[in-house]
Amino acid sequence: MIRLRDVSFRYEGTARDGAREAVQGGAALRQLSFDVPQGGFRWLLGPSGAGKSSLLRLLHLAVRPTSGRMEILGVEMDQARRAGLARLRRRIGVVHQDFRLLPDLPVFDNIALPLRLQHRPEDEIRDEVLSILDWVGLRARAAARPPQLSGGEQQRVAIARAVIHRPALVLADEPTNALDDQQANRLMELFQDLAGLGTTIVVATHNDGLVRRYPSHELELAHGRLVRDG
Ligand SMILES: Nc1ncnc2c1ncn2[C@@H]1O[C@H](COP(=O)(O)OP(=O)(O)OP(=O)(O)O)[C@@H](O)[C@H]1O
């Protein structure tokens, strides 16, 4: 469950997720109020600069609202302590626009990371990673390093890493921009399956064709404001 009430956000410091140094400017997000129920799917739409990535950063707890109230997975942000936030973030899977894979680690270990953070037994990790590598069609590339992969392959690794630990919330920023139509359709089927199992999913995209093929509830931003919720 996500709940925002009058949430505004202005870049003033450096984002914890390593976003570029903040610059002076207006509010990136203005007075957003919306809910997403557990297991809900939302398209996040709007032109470049509308605030989609900023909203995903906020939902990923990489930055905090400048004002307003925000509840993520049942935790009210005001009350959340730093330790609690780290725990909460482990229940969120993210596909970053620029993938953010660890370049020196093999594909296998990149995907295994969220499971290792959960201290899962290595044999279990091996089974889970190999099975998702099959699903993304990259088992043969398990030992490769991310820089040796194509953009589409890297994006599929990023997707596998985001969902392997069955997070309660998945946030994806343009997760199909390096995929062909068939791969994008398979990703949407995965998202639909995950939502059916109770995962909340928010996907920012400019892929109009995909949105037409998979019509769903839309959150649309313009100049940092929510102009559509339906
Ligand atoms: N780290 C930052 N520091 C300062 N301003 C930022 C930062 N990141 C984004 N902005 C500004 O916040 C506003 C919203 O940007 P954001 O990246 O959230 O838009 P977007 O809808 O995701 O765009 P795109 O579709 O191009 O990714 C823009 O005015 C942008 O310049």
The ligand as a MOL file (V3000), in Angstrom:
LIG
                    3D

  0  0  0     0  0            999 V3000
M  V30 BEGIN CTAB
M  V30 COUNTS 31 33 0 0 0
M  V30 BEGIN ATOM
M  V30 1 N 19.1340 15.5730 -8.7220 0
M  V30 2 C 18.4070 16.6220 -9.0960 0
M  V30 3 N 18.6690 17.8640 -8.6240 0
M  V30 4 C 17.9320 18.9170 -8.9690 0
M  V30 5 N 16.8780 18.8690 -9.8070 0
M  V30 6 C 16.5700 17.6700 -10.3210 0
M  V30 7 C 17.3030 16.4900 -10.0000 0
M  V30 8 N 16.7400 15.4500 -10.6820 0
M  V30 9 C 15.7090 15.9640 -11.3820 0
M  V30 10 N 15.5970 17.2880 -11.1680 0
M  V30 11 C 14.5720 18.2040 -11.7120 0
M  V30 12 O 13.3080 17.7700 -11.2340 0
M  V30 13 C 12.3280 17.8710 -12.2470 0
M  V30 14 C 11.7040 16.4980 -12.5080 0
M  V30 15 O 12.6960 15.6420 -13.0800 0
M  V30 16 P 12.5010 14.0600 -13.1960 0
M  V30 17 O 13.8260 13.4740 -13.5610 0
M  V30 18 O 11.8280 13.5710 -11.9790 0
M  V30 19 O 11.4980 13.9870 -14.4490 0
M  V30 20 P 11.0540 12.7420 -15.3330 0
M  V30 21 O 9.5840 12.8820 -15.5350 0
M  V30 22 O 11.5280 11.4810 -14.7100 0
M  V30 23 O 11.8060 12.9730 -16.7100 0
M  V30 24 P 12.3940 11.8910 -17.7770 0
M  V30 25 O 11.1690 11.2940 -18.4270 0
M  V30 26 O 13.1860 12.7500 -18.6870 0
M  V30 27 O 13.2000 10.8880 -17.0100 0
M  V30 28 C 13.0280 18.4460 -13.4780 0
M  V30 29 O 12.8070 19.8290 -13.4730 0
M  V30 30 C 14.4850 18.1130 -13.2220 0
M  V30 31 O 15.3300 19.0370 -13.8400 0
M  V30 END ATOM
M  V30 BEGIN BOND
M  V30 1 1 1 2
M  V30 2 1 2 3
M  V30 3 2 2 7
M  V30 4 2 3 4
M  V30 5 1 4 5
M  V30 6 2 5 6
M  V30 7 1 6 7
M  V30 8 1 6 10
M  V30 9 1 7 8
M  V30 10 2 8 9
M  V30 11 1 9 10
M  V30 12 1 10 11
M  V30 13 1 11 12
M  V30 14 1 11 30
M  V30 15 1 12 13
M  V30 16 1 13 14
M  V30 17 1 13 28
M  V30 18 1 14 15
M  V30 19 1 15 16
M  V30 20 2 16 17
M  V30 21 1 16 18
M  V30 22 1 16 19
M  V30 23 1 19 20
M  V30 24 2 20 21
M  V30 25 1 20 22
M  V30 26 1 20 23
M  V30 27 1 23 24
M  V30 28 2 24 25
M  V30 29 1 24 26
M  V30 30 1 24 27
M  V30 31 1 28 29
M  V30 32 1 28 30
M  V30 33 1 30 31
M  V30 END BOND
M  V30 END CTAB
M  END
